[in-house]
Amino acid sequence: MLRIVIPIAFVMIALAMVLSLYRMVIGPAMVDRILALDTLYINTIALLVLIGISLGNASYFESALLIAIMGFVGTVALSKYLLRGNIIE
């Protein structure tokens, strides 16, 4: 069953990443670009988890956790910069 589902999930996540990248580049407002970047982080995490499942290697899960932490910090920093104009007060 996983032999069928994992390649389909790879294609769907790759398509979601392409669409998020398009929105990040073309996005009309800065808020759209920040949300697209956040979505791109989430899609990258999903892709790493799928690679970890398909290869049976646990190190991909640790990489996904690190990208999740960096994505959260990056989103908060960009949002704070967009609202206040500076990151560190």
C-alpha positions as a Markdown table, in Angstrom:
| # | Residue | x | y | z |
|---|---|---|---|---|
| 1 | Met | 0.0 | 0.0 | 0.0 |
| 2 | Leu | 2.8 | 2.4 | 0.9 |
| 3 | Arg | 4.4 | 1.6 | -2.5 |
| 4 | Ile | 1.5 | 3.3 | -4.2 |
| 5 | Val | 0.7 | 6.2 | -1.8 |
| 6 | Ile | 4.2 | 7.6 | -1.2 |
| 7 | Pro | 5.0 | 8.4 | -4.9 |
| 8 | Ile | 1.5 | 10.1 | -5.2 |
| 9 | Ala | 2.2 | 12.1 | -2.0 |
| 10 | Phe | 5.6 | 13.1 | -3.4 |
| 11 | Val | 4.0 | 14.5 | -6.6 |
| 12 | Met | 1.3 | 16.3 | -4.6 |
| 13 | Ile | 3.8 | 17.9 | -2.2 |
| 14 | Ala | 6.1 | 18.9 | -5.1 |
| 15 | Leu | 3.1 | 20.6 | -6.8 |
| 16 | Ala | 2.2 | 22.4 | -3.6 |
| 17 | Met | 5.8 | 23.6 | -3.3 |
| 18 | Val | 5.8 | 24.9 | -6.9 |
| 19 | Leu | 2.5 | 26.8 | -6.2 |
| 20 | Ser | 3.9 | 28.2 | -3.0 |
| 21 | Leu | 7.1 | 29.3 | -4.7 |
| 22 | Tyr | 5.0 | 31.0 | -7.4 |
| 23 | Arg | 2.9 | 32.9 | -4.8 |
| 24 | Met | 6.1 | 33.9 | -3.0 |
| 25 | Val | 7.6 | 35.4 | -6.2 |
| 26 | Ile | 4.5 | 36.9 | -7.7 |
| 27 | Gly | 2.5 | 37.7 | -4.5 |
| 28 | Pro | 1.0 | 41.1 | -4.6 |
| 29 | Ala | 1.6 | 42.0 | -1.0 |
| 30 | Met | 4.3 | 41.3 | 1.6 |
| 31 | Val | 1.9 | 39.4 | 3.7 |
| 32 | Asp | 1.2 | 37.0 | 0.8 |
| 33 | Arg | 4.9 | 36.4 | 0.4 |
| 34 | Ile | 5.4 | 35.6 | 4.1 |
| 35 | Leu | 2.4 | 33.2 | 4.1 |
| 36 | Ala | 3.8 | 31.5 | 1.0 |
| 37 | Leu | 7.2 | 31.1 | 2.7 |
| 38 | Asp | 5.6 | 29.6 | 5.7 |
| 39 | Thr | 3.7 | 27.2 | 3.5 |
| 40 | Leu | 6.9 | 26.3 | 1.8 |
| 41 | Tyr | 8.5 | 25.4 | 5.1 |
| 42 | Ile | 5.5 | 23.2 | 5.9 |
| 43 | Asn | 5.7 | 21.5 | 2.6 |
| 44 | Thr | 9.5 | 20.9 | 3.0 |
| 45 | Ile | 8.8 | 19.3 | 6.4 |
| 46 | Ala | 6.2 | 17.0 | 4.8 |
| 47 | Leu | 8.7 | 16.1 | 2.0 |
| 48 | Leu | 11.4 | 15.2 | 4.5 |
| 49 | Val | 9.0 | 13.1 | 6.5 |
| 50 | Leu | 8.0 | 11.2 | 3.4 |
| 51 | Ile | 11.6 | 10.7 | 2.4 |
| 52 | Gly | 12.3 | 9.4 | 5.9 |
| 53 | Ile | 9.4 | 7.0 | 5.7 |
| 54 | Ser | 10.3 | 5.7 | 2.3 |
| 55 | Leu | 14.0 | 5.2 | 3.1 |
| 56 | Gly | 13.5 | 4.0 | 6.7 |
| 57 | Asn | 16.0 | 6.5 | 8.1 |
| 58 | Ala | 15.3 | 8.5 | 11.3 |
| 59 | Ser | 17.7 | 11.3 | 10.6 |
| 60 | Tyr | 15.3 | 12.9 | 8.1 |
| 61 | Phe | 12.8 | 13.3 | 11.0 |
| 62 | Glu | 15.4 | 15.3 | 13.0 |
| 63 | Ser | 16.1 | 17.5 | 9.9 |
| 64 | Ala | 12.3 | 18.1 | 9.6 |
| 65 | Leu | 12.2 | 19.2 | 13.2 |
| 66 | Leu | 15.1 | 21.6 | 12.7 |
| 67 | Ile | 13.4 | 23.1 | 9.6 |
| 68 | Ala | 10.2 | 23.5 | 11.6 |
| 69 | Ile | 11.9 | 25.4 | 14.3 |
| 70 | Met | 13.8 | 27.6 | 11.8 |
| 71 | Gly | 10.6 | 28.2 | 9.9 |
| 72 | Phe | 8.7 | 29.3 | 13.0 |
| 73 | Val | 11.5 | 31.7 | 14.0 |
| 74 | Gly | 11.7 | 33.1 | 10.5 |
| 75 | Thr | 8.0 | 33.6 | 10.2 |
| 76 | Val | 7.8 | 35.4 | 13.6 |
| 77 | Ala | 10.8 | 37.6 | 12.7 |
| 78 | Leu | 9.4 | 38.6 | 9.3 |
| 79 | Ser | 6.0 | 39.3 | 10.8 |
| 80 | Lys | 7.5 | 41.4 | 13.6 |
| 81 | Tyr | 9.6 | 43.3 | 11.0 |
| 82 | Leu | 6.5 | 43.9 | 8.9 |
| 83 | Leu | 4.5 | 45.2 | 11.8 |
| 84 | Arg | 7.1 | 47.3 | 13.6 |
| 85 | Gly | 9.9 | 47.9 | 11.2 |
| 86 | Asn | 12.5 | 46.3 | 13.5 |
| 87 | Ile | 13.1 | 42.9 | 14.9 |
| 88 | Ile | 15.1 | 43.5 | 18.1 |
| 89 | Glu | 13.9 | 46.3 | 20.4 |
